[in-house]
Amino acid sequence: MPSKPHKPLAHPRSAYRVWRTISTRWMDNDAYGHVNNVVYYSWFDTAVNAYLIERGALDVANGASIGLVVETHCNYFAPLSFPQTVDVGLRVAHRGTSSVRYEIGIFGADDSAAAQGHFVHVYVDALTRKPAPLSATLVSVLDALL
C-alpha cells in the first residue's frame, strides 16, 4: 500500500533571516481574484537576486559567475491579492561547492506563510556555463542566511 504524502505546513515569520517588502500589482491578480501562481516565482527571484546584488555578491552585467535555477518548488496556503503588500522572507537551507538552496516564504498580514518554496541555483562560469565554485564574497553573504 502506497504511503500517504506528507502535508506541508506553513512556516512562521521567525523561520526566515532577511526580509523584502513587495507591493502587488493590478496585473498580478488572475481571473479568480488572487495573485496568480507564476507571480510567486517572480517574487522568489526578486528576493534572492536583490539580496545578492545589494551585498555585492552578484554582478549580473560583469560578474565572473551567475546562478542558474535548476529546481523550484512552491506550496500555497492562503490567497493574496491586489492591492496588498507582501513580505518575502529568505534563508539558505544548504550551500554546496557550486550550488545553493534558497528557501523563501511569502507573507500577507499573518504570522504563517501564505506560500513558501525554494530555488536551487547552480553557479556557473558566465562565459562557459560550466559549474564554478562559489566566490568568497558569495560564501560570506550566503553564510549570513544559513
C-alpha positions as CSV (number, residue, x, y, z in Angstrom):
1,M,0.0,0.0,0.0
2,P,1.5,3.4,-1.0
3,S,2.3,5.7,1.8
4,K,0.3,8.9,2.3
5,P,2.1,12.0,1.1
6,H,3.0,14.3,3.9
7,K,1.1,17.6,4.1
8,P,3.5,20.6,4.2
9,L,3.0,23.1,7.0
10,A,3.3,26.9,6.6
11,H,6.4,28.2,8.4
12,P,6.2,31.2,10.7
13,R,8.0,34.5,10.0
14,S,10.6,33.6,12.6
15,A,11.9,30.9,10.3
16,Y,13.4,33.4,7.9
17,R,16.6,35.5,8.2
18,V,16.1,38.6,6.0
19,W,13.1,40.4,4.5
20,R,12.0,42.3,1.4
21,T,8.6,44.1,1.1
22,I,7.0,43.9,-2.4
23,S,3.7,45.6,-3.5
24,T,1.3,43.5,-5.5
25,R,0.2,45.0,-8.8
26,W,-3.1,45.0,-10.6
27,M,-1.8,42.7,-13.2
28,D,-0.8,40.1,-10.6
29,N,-4.4,39.0,-10.0
30,D,-5.8,36.3,-12.1
31,A,-9.4,35.6,-13.2
32,Y,-10.1,34.1,-9.8
33,G,-9.3,37.4,-8.0
34,H,-6.0,36.3,-6.3
35,V,-2.3,36.5,-7.2
36,N,-1.5,34.0,-9.9
37,N,0.9,31.2,-9.0
38,V,3.6,32.4,-11.5
39,V,3.9,35.7,-9.7
40,Y,5.2,33.9,-6.6
41,Y,8.2,32.6,-8.6
42,S,8.9,36.2,-9.7
43,W,8.9,37.2,-6.0
44,F,11.3,34.4,-5.2
45,D,13.7,35.5,-7.9
46,T,13.4,39.2,-6.8
47,A,14.2,38.4,-3.2
48,V,17.2,36.2,-3.9
49,N,18.8,38.3,-6.6
50,A,18.2,41.7,-5.0
51,Y,19.7,40.4,-1.7
52,L,22.8,39.2,-3.6
53,I,23.2,42.4,-5.7
54,E,22.7,44.7,-2.7
55,R,25.5,42.9,-0.8
56,G,28.0,42.9,-3.8
57,A,27.8,39.1,-4.3
58,L,26.2,39.2,-7.7
59,D,27.1,41.4,-10.7
60,V,24.7,40.5,-13.5
61,A,26.5,42.6,-16.1
62,N,30.1,41.9,-15.4
63,G,30.4,39.1,-12.9
64,A,32.5,36.0,-13.5
65,S,29.7,33.7,-12.5
66,I,25.9,33.6,-12.5
67,G,23.3,31.5,-10.7
68,L,21.1,29.3,-12.9
69,V,17.8,28.0,-11.5
70,V,17.8,24.2,-11.7
71,E,14.9,23.4,-9.3
72,T,11.9,25.3,-8.0
73,H,9.0,24.4,-5.7
74,C,6.2,26.2,-4.1
75,N,3.4,25.3,-1.7
76,Y,0.4,27.6,-1.4
77,F,-1.5,28.0,1.9
78,A,-3.6,31.2,1.7
79,P,-4.5,33.6,-1.2
80,L,-3.0,37.0,-1.6
81,S,-4.5,39.7,-3.9
82,F,-4.0,43.2,-5.2
83,P,-3.9,45.7,-3.6
84,Q,-1.8,44.1,-0.9
85,T,1.8,44.4,0.3
86,V,3.7,41.1,0.9
87,D,6.7,40.4,2.9
88,V,9.2,38.0,1.4
89,G,11.4,36.1,3.9
90,L,14.7,34.5,2.8
91,R,17.1,31.9,4.2
92,V,19.7,29.4,2.9
93,A,19.0,25.8,3.7
94,H,22.1,24.4,2.0
95,R,25.3,25.7,0.5
96,G,27.5,23.4,-1.6
97,T,30.6,23.9,-3.7
98,S,28.7,25.4,-6.6
99,S,25.1,25.3,-5.6
100,V,22.7,26.9,-3.1
101,R,19.2,26.0,-1.9
102,Y,17.4,29.2,-1.1
103,E,14.1,28.9,0.9
104,I,11.5,31.7,0.6
105,G,8.4,32.5,2.5
106,I,5.7,34.8,1.2
107,F,3.6,36.5,3.9
108,G,0.5,38.7,4.0
109,A,-0.6,40.1,7.3
110,D,-0.4,36.7,9.2
111,D,2.5,35.2,11.0
112,S,2.2,32.0,8.9
113,A,3.4,31.9,5.3
114,A,0.7,32.3,2.6
115,A,3.2,30.4,0.3
116,Q,6.7,29.0,0.7
117,G,9.1,27.3,-1.5
118,H,12.6,27.1,-2.7
119,F,15.1,27.8,-5.6
120,V,18.2,25.8,-6.2
121,H,20.8,27.8,-8.0
122,V,23.9,26.2,-9.6
123,Y,26.6,28.8,-10.1
124,V,28.3,28.6,-13.4
125,D,31.0,30.5,-15.2
126,A,29.3,33.4,-17.0
127,L,31.0,32.5,-20.3
128,T,31.3,28.7,-20.4
129,R,28.2,27.9,-18.4
130,K,30.1,25.2,-16.6
131,P,29.7,24.9,-12.8
132,A,32.0,27.2,-10.9
133,P,32.9,27.3,-7.2
134,L,31.1,29.9,-5.2
135,S,33.2,33.1,-4.8
136,A,34.5,34.0,-1.3
137,T,32.1,37.1,-1.3
138,L,29.1,34.9,-2.2
139,V,30.0,32.4,0.5
140,S,30.2,35.1,3.1
141,V,26.9,36.6,2.1
142,L,25.2,33.2,2.0
143,D,26.6,32.1,5.4
144,A,24.7,35.0,6.9
145,L,21.5,33.3,5.8
146,L,22.2,29.8,7.0
